[in-house]
Amino acid sequence: MALQLVLLRHGESEWNKENRFTGWTDVDLSEEGVRQARHAGKLLKEHGFTFDVGFTSVLKRSIKTLHNVLEKLDHLWIPVQKSWRLNERFYGALQGLNKQETIDKYGEEQVHKWRRDPREHPPAITEDDERFPGHYLRYNDLTYRELPLTENLSETMTRALPFWHETIVPALRQNQKVIICAHGNSLRALVQYIDNLSDDEVSKLDIPTATPWIYELDDRLNQIKHYYL
């Protein structure tokens, strides 16, 4: 029997709508994002999906998306675990900037590298910047080395994989039906690992908002098939 894993990127956020880099900035869902999340839940219900456990980041756009999905499924009772390790990639000094204005200033090629090259770092912030995660209560348990000033996709994968191996994989091995609601880059990092994608392949991978991505895995967690609803 195949193991069931559903990946879901959060619905449209206010900064998605404004075409701004978001990263760890805790931006809420837009009205359209809420509608998208509810539609994702409706789709999952229509296709007969049920879940035993959910995982999400500590950012409200992800938390609220999963809440809306579970509400549509009448699954608000299932346990949901939140982890900073599923947060969006930390975009450093780009956070809050308009993407088109950033392209106009730095050039399309450079901005594409910052967004998609797994080894390319966006410009870093400093610790006195208001965007530094060390200023926020939710990150009090992180070590100094875990608090980013900037982050590339490879580093996003490095911090996401311990949560995958230590928390999500045991749930899958117990044949629990799992849903992960996270972000474009944290999900991209997980997909790169699960599907063994090259850096070039993952740089071209685009994950749409609030569209359930279904994985069926064998008992070694190898992909049998995957598809969007």
Biotite code that builds the C-alpha atoms (Angstrom):
import biotite.structure as struc

atoms = struc.array([
    struc.Atom([0.000, 0.000, 0.000], chain_id="A", res_id=1, res_name="MET", atom_name="CA", element="C"),
    struc.Atom([1.408, 3.381, -1.026], chain_id="A", res_id=2, res_name="ALA", atom_name="CA", element="C"),
    struc.Atom([2.187, 6.008, 1.600], chain_id="A", res_id=3, res_name="LEU", atom_name="CA", element="C"),
    struc.Atom([0.283, 9.283, 1.151], chain_id="A", res_id=4, res_name="GLN", atom_name="CA", element="C"),
    struc.Atom([1.926, 12.699, 1.311], chain_id="A", res_id=5, res_name="LEU", atom_name="CA", element="C"),
    struc.Atom([0.294, 15.962, 0.246], chain_id="A", res_id=6, res_name="VAL", atom_name="CA", element="C"),
    struc.Atom([2.342, 19.127, -0.231], chain_id="A", res_id=7, res_name="LEU", atom_name="CA", element="C"),
    struc.Atom([0.608, 22.490, -0.331], chain_id="A", res_id=8, res_name="LEU", atom_name="CA", element="C"),
    struc.Atom([2.022, 25.958, -0.815], chain_id="A", res_id=9, res_name="ARG", atom_name="CA", element="C"),
    struc.Atom([0.115, 28.631, 1.113], chain_id="A", res_id=10, res_name="HIS", atom_name="CA", element="C"),
    struc.Atom([-2.510, 30.767, -0.615], chain_id="A", res_id=11, res_name="GLY", atom_name="CA", element="C"),
    struc.Atom([-1.756, 34.203, -2.007], chain_id="A", res_id=12, res_name="GLU", atom_name="CA", element="C"),
    struc.Atom([-0.399, 36.563, 0.661], chain_id="A", res_id=13, res_name="SER", atom_name="CA", element="C"),
    struc.Atom([-0.740, 40.350, 0.784], chain_id="A", res_id=14, res_name="GLU", atom_name="CA", element="C"),
    struc.Atom([2.865, 40.646, -0.391], chain_id="A", res_id=15, res_name="TRP", atom_name="CA", element="C"),
    struc.Atom([2.391, 38.095, -3.173], chain_id="A", res_id=16, res_name="ASN", atom_name="CA", element="C"),
    struc.Atom([-0.373, 40.381, -4.388], chain_id="A", res_id=17, res_name="LYS", atom_name="CA", element="C"),
    struc.Atom([1.971, 43.390, -4.170], chain_id="A", res_id=18, res_name="GLU", atom_name="CA", element="C"),
    struc.Atom([4.803, 41.432, -5.896], chain_id="A", res_id=19, res_name="ASN", atom_name="CA", element="C"),
    struc.Atom([7.171, 41.828, -2.933], chain_id="A", res_id=20, res_name="ARG", atom_name="CA", element="C"),
    struc.Atom([9.844, 39.497, -1.554], chain_id="A", res_id=21, res_name="PHE", atom_name="CA", element="C"),
    struc.Atom([8.510, 38.053, 1.685], chain_id="A", res_id=22, res_name="THR", atom_name="CA", element="C"),
    struc.Atom([10.852, 35.468, 3.219], chain_id="A", res_id=23, res_name="GLY", atom_name="CA", element="C"),
    struc.Atom([10.350, 35.222, 6.985], chain_id="A", res_id=24, res_name="TRP", atom_name="CA", element="C"),
    struc.Atom([8.253, 38.407, 7.159], chain_id="A", res_id=25, res_name="THR", atom_name="CA", element="C"),
    struc.Atom([4.966, 37.310, 8.740], chain_id="A", res_id=26, res_name="ASP", atom_name="CA", element="C"),
    struc.Atom([2.543, 38.560, 6.095], chain_id="A", res_id=27, res_name="VAL", atom_name="CA", element="C"),
    struc.Atom([-1.109, 37.517, 6.204], chain_id="A", res_id=28, res_name="ASP", atom_name="CA", element="C"),
    struc.Atom([-3.178, 35.903, 3.453], chain_id="A", res_id=29, res_name="LEU", atom_name="CA", element="C"),
    struc.Atom([-5.020, 38.174, 1.044], chain_id="A", res_id=30, res_name="SER", atom_name="CA", element="C"),
    struc.Atom([-8.770, 37.680, 0.525], chain_id="A", res_id=31, res_name="GLU", atom_name="CA", element="C"),
    struc.Atom([-7.879, 35.744, -2.619], chain_id="A", res_id=32, res_name="GLU", atom_name="CA", element="C"),
    struc.Atom([-5.425, 33.626, -0.595], chain_id="A", res_id=33, res_name="GLY", atom_name="CA", element="C"),
    struc.Atom([-8.183, 32.653, 1.838], chain_id="A", res_id=34, res_name="VAL", atom_name="CA", element="C"),
    struc.Atom([-10.425, 31.742, -1.104], chain_id="A", res_id=35, res_name="ARG", atom_name="CA", element="C"),
    struc.Atom([-7.608, 29.661, -2.639], chain_id="A", res_id=36, res_name="GLN", atom_name="CA", element="C"),
    struc.Atom([-7.029, 27.813, 0.634], chain_id="A", res_id=37, res_name="ALA", atom_name="CA", element="C"),
    struc.Atom([-10.718, 26.969, 0.986], chain_id="A", res_id=38, res_name="ARG", atom_name="CA", element="C"),
    struc.Atom([-10.836, 25.808, -2.614], chain_id="A", res_id=39, res_name="HIS", atom_name="CA", element="C"),
    struc.Atom([-7.840, 23.516, -1.966], chain_id="A", res_id=40, res_name="ALA", atom_name="CA", element="C"),
    struc.Atom([-9.706, 21.997, 0.980], chain_id="A", res_id=41, res_name="GLY", atom_name="CA", element="C"),
    struc.Atom([-12.815, 21.538, -1.164], chain_id="A", res_id=42, res_name="LYS", atom_name="CA", element="C"),
    struc.Atom([-10.756, 19.790, -3.870], chain_id="A", res_id=43, res_name="LEU", atom_name="CA", element="C"),
    struc.Atom([-9.168, 17.423, -1.355], chain_id="A", res_id=44, res_name="LEU", atom_name="CA", element="C"),
    struc.Atom([-12.576, 16.606, 0.119], chain_id="A", res_id=45, res_name="LYS", atom_name="CA", element="C"),
    struc.Atom([-14.078, 15.940, -3.319], chain_id="A", res_id=46, res_name="GLU", atom_name="CA", element="C"),
    struc.Atom([-11.246, 13.497, -4.066], chain_id="A", res_id=47, res_name="HIS", atom_name="CA", element="C"),
    struc.Atom([-11.732, 11.639, -0.789], chain_id="A", res_id=48, res_name="GLY", atom_name="CA", element="C"),
    struc.Atom([-8.555, 12.691, 0.992], chain_id="A", res_id=49, res_name="PHE", atom_name="CA", element="C"),
    struc.Atom([-8.280, 12.388, 4.756], chain_id="A", res_id=50, res_name="THR", atom_name="CA", element="C"),
    struc.Atom([-5.317, 13.176, 7.026], chain_id="A", res_id=51, res_name="PHE", atom_name="CA", element="C"),
    struc.Atom([-3.898, 11.977, 10.327], chain_id="A", res_id=52, res_name="ASP", atom_name="CA", element="C"),
    struc.Atom([-1.402, 14.778, 10.917], chain_id="A", res_id=53, res_name="VAL", atom_name="CA", element="C"),
    struc.Atom([-0.411, 18.159, 9.489], chain_id="A", res_id=54, res_name="GLY", atom_name="CA", element="C"),
    struc.Atom([2.823, 20.116, 9.436], chain_id="A", res_id=55, res_name="PHE", atom_name="CA", element="C"),
    struc.Atom([3.336, 23.800, 8.782], chain_id="A", res_id=56, res_name="THR", atom_name="CA", element="C"),
    struc.Atom([5.789, 26.640, 9.253], chain_id="A", res_id=57, res_name="SER", atom_name="CA", element="C"),
    struc.Atom([5.505, 29.242, 12.012], chain_id="A", res_id=58, res_name="VAL", atom_name="CA", element="C"),
    struc.Atom([4.340, 31.923, 9.535], chain_id="A", res_id=59, res_name="LEU", atom_name="CA", element="C"),
    struc.Atom([0.649, 32.873, 9.521], chain_id="A", res_id=60, res_name="LYS", atom_name="CA", element="C"),
    struc.Atom([0.111, 32.599, 5.757], chain_id="A", res_id=61, res_name="ARG", atom_name="CA", element="C"),
    struc.Atom([1.007, 28.920, 5.990], chain_id="A", res_id=62, res_name="SER", atom_name="CA", element="C"),
    struc.Atom([-0.784, 28.289, 9.301], chain_id="A", res_id=63, res_name="ILE", atom_name="CA", element="C"),
    struc.Atom([-4.014, 29.938, 8.099], chain_id="A", res_id=64, res_name="LYS", atom_name="CA", element="C"),
    struc.Atom([-3.929, 28.117, 4.765], chain_id="A", res_id=65, res_name="THR", atom_name="CA", element="C"),
    struc.Atom([-3.744, 24.756, 6.518], chain_id="A", res_id=66, res_name="LEU", atom_name="CA", element="C"),
    struc.Atom([-6.467, 25.800, 8.974], chain_id="A", res_id=67, res_name="HIS", atom_name="CA", element="C"),
    struc.Atom([-8.819, 26.675, 6.102], chain_id="A", res_id=68, res_name="ASN", atom_name="CA", element="C"),
    struc.Atom([-8.048, 23.394, 4.335], chain_id="A", res_id=69, res_name="VAL", atom_name="CA", element="C"),
    struc.Atom([-8.685, 21.344, 7.471], chain_id="A", res_id=70, res_name="LEU", atom_name="CA", element="C"),
    struc.Atom([-11.878, 23.270, 8.169], chain_id="A", res_id=71, res_name="GLU", atom_name="CA", element="C"),
    struc.Atom([-13.238, 22.346, 4.734], chain_id="A", res_id=72, res_name="LYS", atom_name="CA", element="C"),
    struc.Atom([-12.324, 18.706, 5.443], chain_id="A", res_id=73, res_name="LEU", atom_name="CA", element="C"),
    struc.Atom([-13.855, 18.829, 8.951], chain_id="A", res_id=74, res_name="ASP", atom_name="CA", element="C"),
    struc.Atom([-10.353, 17.874, 10.156], chain_id="A", res_id=75, res_name="HIS", atom_name="CA", element="C"),
    struc.Atom([-9.602, 20.694, 12.592], chain_id="A", res_id=76, res_name="LEU", atom_name="CA", element="C"),
    struc.Atom([-9.154, 18.046, 15.288], chain_id="A", res_id=77, res_name="TRP", atom_name="CA", element="C"),
    struc.Atom([-6.027, 16.431, 13.815], chain_id="A", res_id=78, res_name="ILE", atom_name="CA", element="C"),
    struc.Atom([-2.648, 17.322, 15.389], chain_id="A", res_id=79, res_name="PRO", atom_name="CA", element="C"),
    struc.Atom([-0.685, 20.027, 13.588], chain_id="A", res_id=80, res_name="VAL", atom_name="CA", element="C"),
    struc.Atom([2.990, 20.625, 14.305], chain_id="A", res_id=81, res_name="GLN", atom_name="CA", element="C"),
    struc.Atom([4.615, 23.954, 13.452], chain_id="A", res_id=82, res_name="LYS", atom_name="CA", element="C"),
    struc.Atom([8.326, 24.371, 12.787], chain_id="A", res_id=83, res_name="SER", atom_name="CA", element="C"),
    struc.Atom([10.543, 27.234, 11.682], chain_id="A", res_id=84, res_name="TRP", atom_name="CA", element="C"),
    struc.Atom([12.389, 24.643, 9.604], chain_id="A", res_id=85, res_name="ARG", atom_name="CA", element="C"),
    struc.Atom([9.478, 24.765, 7.123], chain_id="A", res_id=86, res_name="LEU", atom_name="CA", element="C"),
    struc.Atom([9.652, 28.576, 6.825], chain_id="A", res_id=87, res_name="ASN", atom_name="CA", element="C"),
    struc.Atom([10.143, 30.237, 3.464], chain_id="A", res_id=88, res_name="GLU", atom_name="CA", element="C"),
    struc.Atom([13.722, 30.899, 2.401], chain_id="A", res_id=89, res_name="ARG", atom_name="CA", element="C"),
    struc.Atom([15.157, 33.899, 4.255], chain_id="A", res_id=90, res_name="PHE", atom_name="CA", element="C"),
    struc.Atom([15.578, 36.512, 1.518], chain_id="A", res_id=91, res_name="TYR", atom_name="CA", element="C"),
    struc.Atom([17.795, 38.839, 3.547], chain_id="A", res_id=92, res_name="GLY", atom_name="CA", element="C"),
    struc.Atom([17.799, 42.468, 2.433], chain_id="A", res_id=93, res_name="ALA", atom_name="CA", element="C"),
    struc.Atom([15.388, 41.696, -0.413], chain_id="A", res_id=94, res_name="LEU", atom_name="CA", element="C"),
    struc.Atom([12.524, 41.156, 2.045], chain_id="A", res_id=95, res_name="GLN", atom_name="CA", element="C"),
    struc.Atom([9.885, 43.815, 1.545], chain_id="A", res_id=96, res_name="GLY", atom_name="CA", element="C"),
    struc.Atom([11.232, 44.986, -1.828], chain_id="A", res_id=97, res_name="LEU", atom_name="CA", element="C"),
    struc.Atom([9.082, 44.997, -4.951], chain_id="A", res_id=98, res_name="ASN", atom_name="CA", element="C"),
    struc.Atom([10.352, 42.316, -7.334], chain_id="A", res_id=99, res_name="LYS", atom_name="CA", element="C"),
    struc.Atom([10.006, 44.403, -10.512], chain_id="A", res_id=100, res_name="GLN", atom_name="CA", element="C"),
    struc.Atom([11.747, 47.392, -8.926], chain_id="A", res_id=101, res_name="GLU", atom_name="CA", element="C"),
    struc.Atom([14.537, 45.057, -7.805], chain_id="A", res_id=102, res_name="THR", atom_name="CA", element="C"),
    struc.Atom([14.871, 43.767, -11.395], chain_id="A", res_id=103, res_name="ILE", atom_name="CA", element="C"),
    struc.Atom([15.001, 47.339, -12.681], chain_id="A", res_id=104, res_name="ASP", atom_name="CA", element="C"),
    struc.Atom([17.812, 48.121, -10.232], chain_id="A", res_id=105, res_name="LYS", atom_name="CA", element="C"),
    struc.Atom([19.949, 44.972, -10.370], chain_id="A", res_id=106, res_name="TYR", atom_name="CA", element="C"),
    struc.Atom([18.968, 43.354, -13.676], chain_id="A", res_id=107, res_name="GLY", atom_name="CA", element="C"),
    struc.Atom([16.787, 40.367, -14.462], chain_id="A", res_id=108, res_name="GLU", atom_name="CA", element="C"),
    struc.Atom([19.676, 37.874, -14.561], chain_id="A", res_id=109, res_name="GLU", atom_name="CA", element="C"),
    struc.Atom([20.942, 38.756, -11.090], chain_id="A", res_id=110, res_name="GLN", atom_name="CA", element="C"),
    struc.Atom([17.473, 38.712, -9.519], chain_id="A", res_id=111, res_name="VAL", atom_name="CA", element="C"),
    struc.Atom([16.754, 35.350, -11.167], chain_id="A", res_id=112, res_name="HIS", atom_name="CA", element="C"),
    struc.Atom([19.945, 33.985, -9.574], chain_id="A", res_id=113, res_name="LYS", atom_name="CA", element="C"),
    struc.Atom([18.925, 35.325, -6.163], chain_id="A", res_id=114, res_name="TRP", atom_name="CA", element="C"),
    struc.Atom([15.502, 33.706, -6.529], chain_id="A", res_id=115, res_name="ARG", atom_name="CA", element="C"),
    struc.Atom([16.340, 30.358, -8.117], chain_id="A", res_id=116, res_name="ARG", atom_name="CA", element="C"),
    struc.Atom([20.062, 29.506, -8.052], chain_id="A", res_id=117, res_name="ASP", atom_name="CA", element="C"),
    struc.Atom([20.481, 27.025, -5.152], chain_id="A", res_id=118, res_name="PRO", atom_name="CA", element="C"),
    struc.Atom([23.967, 28.419, -4.372], chain_id="A", res_id=119, res_name="ARG", atom_name="CA", element="C"),
    struc.Atom([23.299, 32.145, -4.741], chain_id="A", res_id=120, res_name="GLU", atom_name="CA", element="C"),
    struc.Atom([22.828, 34.314, -1.627], chain_id="A", res_id=121, res_name="HIS", atom_name="CA", element="C"),
    struc.Atom([20.590, 37.400, -1.691], chain_id="A", res_id=122, res_name="PRO", atom_name="CA", element="C"),
    struc.Atom([22.168, 40.477, -0.050], chain_id="A", res_id=123, res_name="PRO", atom_name="CA", element="C"),
    struc.Atom([22.425, 39.939, 3.709], chain_id="A", res_id=124, res_name="ALA", atom_name="CA", element="C"),
    struc.Atom([20.897, 42.031, 6.473], chain_id="A", res_id=125, res_name="ILE", atom_name="CA", element="C"),
    struc.Atom([22.699, 42.929, 9.717], chain_id="A", res_id=126, res_name="THR", atom_name="CA", element="C"),
    struc.Atom([21.648, 41.953, 13.230], chain_id="A", res_id=127, res_name="GLU", atom_name="CA", element="C"),
    struc.Atom([20.377, 45.453, 14.001], chain_id="A", res_id=128, res_name="ASP", atom_name="CA", element="C"),
    struc.Atom([17.916, 45.260, 11.082], chain_id="A", res_id=129, res_name="ASP", atom_name="CA", element="C"),
    struc.Atom([14.276, 45.001, 12.195], chain_id="A", res_id=130, res_name="GLU", atom_name="CA", element="C"),
    struc.Atom([13.925, 41.992, 9.875], chain_id="A", res_id=131, res_name="ARG", atom_name="CA", element="C"),
    struc.Atom([16.509, 39.958, 11.851], chain_id="A", res_id=132, res_name="PHE", atom_name="CA", element="C"),
    struc.Atom([14.684, 36.903, 13.296], chain_id="A", res_id=133, res_name="PRO", atom_name="CA", element="C"),
    struc.Atom([16.531, 37.223, 16.597], chain_id="A", res_id=134, res_name="GLY", atom_name="CA", element="C"),
    struc.Atom([14.216, 40.119, 17.499], chain_id="A", res_id=135, res_name="HIS", atom_name="CA", element="C"),
    struc.Atom([11.105, 37.902, 17.507], chain_id="A", res_id=136, res_name="TYR", atom_name="CA", element="C"),
    struc.Atom([9.731, 35.751, 20.318], chain_id="A", res_id=137, res_name="LEU", atom_name="CA", element="C"),
    struc.Atom([8.866, 32.815, 18.066], chain_id="A", res_id=138, res_name="ARG", atom_name="CA", element="C"),
    struc.Atom([12.577, 32.269, 17.323], chain_id="A", res_id=139, res_name="TYR", atom_name="CA", element="C"),
    struc.Atom([13.810, 32.399, 20.933], chain_id="A", res_id=140, res_name="ASN", atom_name="CA", element="C"),
    struc.Atom([14.716, 28.704, 20.879], chain_id="A", res_id=141, res_name="ASP", atom_name="CA", element="C"),
    struc.Atom([16.984, 28.997, 17.839], chain_id="A", res_id=142, res_name="LEU", atom_name="CA", element="C"),
    struc.Atom([20.729, 29.006, 18.295], chain_id="A", res_id=143, res_name="THR", atom_name="CA", element="C"),
    struc.Atom([22.802, 31.927, 17.051], chain_id="A", res_id=144, res_name="TYR", atom_name="CA", element="C"),
    struc.Atom([23.924, 29.879, 14.037], chain_id="A", res_id=145, res_name="ARG", atom_name="CA", element="C"),
    struc.Atom([20.312, 29.054, 13.144], chain_id="A", res_id=146, res_name="GLU", atom_name="CA", element="C"),
    struc.Atom([19.290, 32.723, 12.883], chain_id="A", res_id=147, res_name="LEU", atom_name="CA", element="C"),
    struc.Atom([19.854, 33.708, 9.239], chain_id="A", res_id=148, res_name="PRO", atom_name="CA", element="C"),
    struc.Atom([21.062, 37.001, 7.760], chain_id="A", res_id=149, res_name="LEU", atom_name="CA", element="C"),
    struc.Atom([20.520, 35.599, 4.254], chain_id="A", res_id=150, res_name="THR", atom_name="CA", element="C"),
    struc.Atom([19.878, 32.125, 2.873], chain_id="A", res_id=151, res_name="GLU", atom_name="CA", element="C"),
    struc.Atom([20.215, 30.252, -0.405], chain_id="A", res_id=152, res_name="ASN", atom_name="CA", element="C"),
    struc.Atom([18.058, 27.284, -1.435], chain_id="A", res_id=153, res_name="LEU", atom_name="CA", element="C"),
    struc.Atom([20.703, 24.740, -0.442], chain_id="A", res_id=154, res_name="SER", atom_name="CA", element="C"),
    struc.Atom([20.716, 26.183, 3.078], chain_id="A", res_id=155, res_name="GLU", atom_name="CA", element="C"),
    struc.Atom([16.915, 26.044, 3.139], chain_id="A", res_id=156, res_name="THR", atom_name="CA", element="C"),
    struc.Atom([17.177, 22.337, 2.351], chain_id="A", res_id=157, res_name="MET", atom_name="CA", element="C"),
    struc.Atom([19.842, 21.861, 5.043], chain_id="A", res_id=158, res_name="THR", atom_name="CA", element="C"),
    struc.Atom([17.574, 23.264, 7.766], chain_id="A", res_id=159, res_name="ARG", atom_name="CA", element="C"),
    struc.Atom([14.387, 21.612, 6.441], chain_id="A", res_id=160, res_name="ALA", atom_name="CA", element="C"),
    struc.Atom([15.758, 18.064, 6.153], chain_id="A", res_id=161, res_name="LEU", atom_name="CA", element="C"),
    struc.Atom([16.268, 17.397, 9.895], chain_id="A", res_id=162, res_name="PRO", atom_name="CA", element="C"),
    struc.Atom([12.551, 18.069, 10.417], chain_id="A", res_id=163, res_name="PHE", atom_name="CA", element="C"),
    struc.Atom([11.744, 15.818, 7.459], chain_id="A", res_id=164, res_name="TRP", atom_name="CA", element="C"),
    struc.Atom([13.853, 12.928, 8.779], chain_id="A", res_id=165, res_name="HIS", atom_name="CA", element="C"),
    struc.Atom([13.117, 13.279, 12.505], chain_id="A", res_id=166, res_name="GLU", atom_name="CA", element="C"),
    struc.Atom([9.422, 14.191, 12.471], chain_id="A", res_id=167, res_name="THR", atom_name="CA", element="C"),
    struc.Atom([7.682, 13.760, 9.104], chain_id="A", res_id=168, res_name="ILE", atom_name="CA", element="C"),
    struc.Atom([9.279, 10.470, 8.003], chain_id="A", res_id=169, res_name="VAL", atom_name="CA", element="C"),
    struc.Atom([8.337, 8.644, 11.265], chain_id="A", res_id=170, res_name="PRO", atom_name="CA", element="C"),
    struc.Atom([4.709, 9.705, 10.709], chain_id="A", res_id=171, res_name="ALA", atom_name="CA", element="C"),
    struc.Atom([4.805, 8.362, 7.142], chain_id="A", res_id=172, res_name="LEU", atom_name="CA", element="C"),
    struc.Atom([6.401, 5.094, 8.297], chain_id="A", res_id=173, res_name="ARG", atom_name="CA", element="C"),
    struc.Atom([3.485, 4.664, 10.727], chain_id="A", res_id=174, res_name="GLN", atom_name="CA", element="C"),
    struc.Atom([1.260, 4.853, 7.631], chain_id="A", res_id=175, res_name="ASN", atom_name="CA", element="C"),
    struc.Atom([-0.168, 8.182, 8.722], chain_id="A", res_id=176, res_name="GLN", atom_name="CA", element="C"),
    struc.Atom([-1.653, 10.357, 6.003], chain_id="A", res_id=177, res_name="LYS", atom_name="CA", element="C"),
    struc.Atom([0.404, 13.540, 6.001], chain_id="A", res_id=178, res_name="VAL", atom_name="CA", element="C"),
    struc.Atom([-0.211, 17.064, 4.723], chain_id="A", res_id=179, res_name="ILE", atom_name="CA", element="C"),
    struc.Atom([2.583, 19.657, 4.724], chain_id="A", res_id=180, res_name="ILE", atom_name="CA", element="C"),
    struc.Atom([1.551, 23.277, 4.191], chain_id="A", res_id=181, res_name="CYS", atom_name="CA", element="C"),
    struc.Atom([4.592, 25.463, 3.680], chain_id="A", res_id=182, res_name="ALA", atom_name="CA", element="C"),
    struc.Atom([6.211, 27.822, 1.184], chain_id="A", res_id=183, res_name="HIS", atom_name="CA", element="C"),
    struc.Atom([7.535, 27.865, -2.371], chain_id="A", res_id=184, res_name="GLY", atom_name="CA", element="C"),
    struc.Atom([11.181, 27.411, -1.425], chain_id="A", res_id=185, res_name="ASN", atom_name="CA", element="C"),
    struc.Atom([10.862, 25.118, 1.596], chain_id="A", res_id=186, res_name="SER", atom_name="CA", element="C"),
    struc.Atom([8.654, 22.834, -0.500], chain_id="A", res_id=187, res_name="LEU", atom_name="CA", element="C"),
    struc.Atom([11.055, 23.130, -3.426], chain_id="A", res_id=188, res_name="ARG", atom_name="CA", element="C"),
    struc.Atom([13.839, 21.946, -1.115], chain_id="A", res_id=189, res_name="ALA", atom_name="CA", element="C"),
    struc.Atom([11.799, 18.923, 0.002], chain_id="A", res_id=190, res_name="LEU", atom_name="CA", element="C"),
    struc.Atom([10.865, 18.064, -3.581], chain_id="A", res_id=191, res_name="VAL", atom_name="CA", element="C"),
    struc.Atom([14.514, 18.280, -4.635], chain_id="A", res_id=192, res_name="GLN", atom_name="CA", element="C"),
    struc.Atom([15.370, 15.755, -1.930], chain_id="A", res_id=193, res_name="TYR", atom_name="CA", element="C"),
    struc.Atom([12.419, 13.377, -2.474], chain_id="A", res_id=194, res_name="ILE", atom_name="CA", element="C"),
    struc.Atom([12.753, 13.362, -6.279], chain_id="A", res_id=195, res_name="ASP", atom_name="CA", element="C"),
    struc.Atom([16.571, 13.607, -6.287], chain_id="A", res_id=196, res_name="ASN", atom_name="CA", element="C"),
    struc.Atom([16.499, 16.645, -8.598], chain_id="A", res_id=197, res_name="LEU", atom_name="CA", element="C"),
    struc.Atom([19.651, 18.381, -9.771], chain_id="A", res_id=198, res_name="SER", atom_name="CA", element="C"),
    struc.Atom([20.264, 22.037, -8.910], chain_id="A", res_id=199, res_name="ASP", atom_name="CA", element="C"),
    struc.Atom([19.410, 22.938, -12.499], chain_id="A", res_id=200, res_name="ASP", atom_name="CA", element="C"),
    struc.Atom([16.139, 20.987, -12.381], chain_id="A", res_id=201, res_name="GLU", atom_name="CA", element="C"),
    struc.Atom([15.023, 22.501, -9.080], chain_id="A", res_id=202, res_name="VAL", atom_name="CA", element="C"),
    struc.Atom([15.861, 26.023, -10.279], chain_id="A", res_id=203, res_name="SER", atom_name="CA", element="C"),
    struc.Atom([13.183, 25.577, -12.982], chain_id="A", res_id=204, res_name="LYS", atom_name="CA", element="C"),
    struc.Atom([10.577, 24.139, -10.603], chain_id="A", res_id=205, res_name="LEU", atom_name="CA", element="C"),
    struc.Atom([7.615, 26.400, -9.934], chain_id="A", res_id=206, res_name="ASP", atom_name="CA", element="C"),
    struc.Atom([5.090, 25.501, -7.242], chain_id="A", res_id=207, res_name="ILE", atom_name="CA", element="C"),
    struc.Atom([1.719, 27.272, -7.597], chain_id="A", res_id=208, res_name="PRO", atom_name="CA", element="C"),
    struc.Atom([-0.141, 28.657, -4.592], chain_id="A", res_id=209, res_name="THR", atom_name="CA", element="C"),
    struc.Atom([-2.760, 26.523, -2.826], chain_id="A", res_id=210, res_name="ALA", atom_name="CA", element="C"),
    struc.Atom([-2.656, 23.656, -5.338], chain_id="A", res_id=211, res_name="THR", atom_name="CA", element="C"),
    struc.Atom([-2.464, 20.222, -3.650], chain_id="A", res_id=212, res_name="PRO", atom_name="CA", element="C"),
    struc.Atom([0.529, 18.218, -4.863], chain_id="A", res_id=213, res_name="TRP", atom_name="CA", element="C"),
    struc.Atom([-0.070, 14.536, -4.180], chain_id="A", res_id=214, res_name="ILE", atom_name="CA", element="C"),
    struc.Atom([2.769, 12.062, -3.619], chain_id="A", res_id=215, res_name="TYR", atom_name="CA", element="C"),
    struc.Atom([2.411, 8.311, -3.451], chain_id="A", res_id=216, res_name="GLU", atom_name="CA", element="C"),
    struc.Atom([5.560, 6.781, -1.931], chain_id="A", res_id=217, res_name="LEU", atom_name="CA", element="C"),
    struc.Atom([6.769, 3.216, -1.479], chain_id="A", res_id=218, res_name="ASP", atom_name="CA", element="C"),
    struc.Atom([7.947, 1.899, 1.891], chain_id="A", res_id=219, res_name="ASP", atom_name="CA", element="C"),
    struc.Atom([11.437, 3.269, 1.177], chain_id="A", res_id=220, res_name="ARG", atom_name="CA", element="C"),
    struc.Atom([9.892, 6.695, 0.546], chain_id="A", res_id=221, res_name="LEU", atom_name="CA", element="C"),
    struc.Atom([10.698, 6.571, -3.148], chain_id="A", res_id=222, res_name="ASN", atom_name="CA", element="C"),
    struc.Atom([8.200, 8.269, -5.410], chain_id="A", res_id=223, res_name="GLN", atom_name="CA", element="C"),
    struc.Atom([5.717, 5.948, -7.111], chain_id="A", res_id=224, res_name="ILE", atom_name="CA", element="C"),
    struc.Atom([3.916, 8.871, -8.695], chain_id="A", res_id=225, res_name="LYS", atom_name="CA", element="C"),
    struc.Atom([3.010, 12.476, -8.022], chain_id="A", res_id=226, res_name="HIS", atom_name="CA", element="C"),
    struc.Atom([0.458, 14.840, -9.483], chain_id="A", res_id=227, res_name="TYR", atom_name="CA", element="C"),
    struc.Atom([-1.486, 18.034, -8.869], chain_id="A", res_id=228, res_name="TYR", atom_name="CA", element="C"),
    struc.Atom([-5.191, 17.925, -8.100], chain_id="A", res_id=229, res_name="LEU", atom_name="CA", element="C"),
])
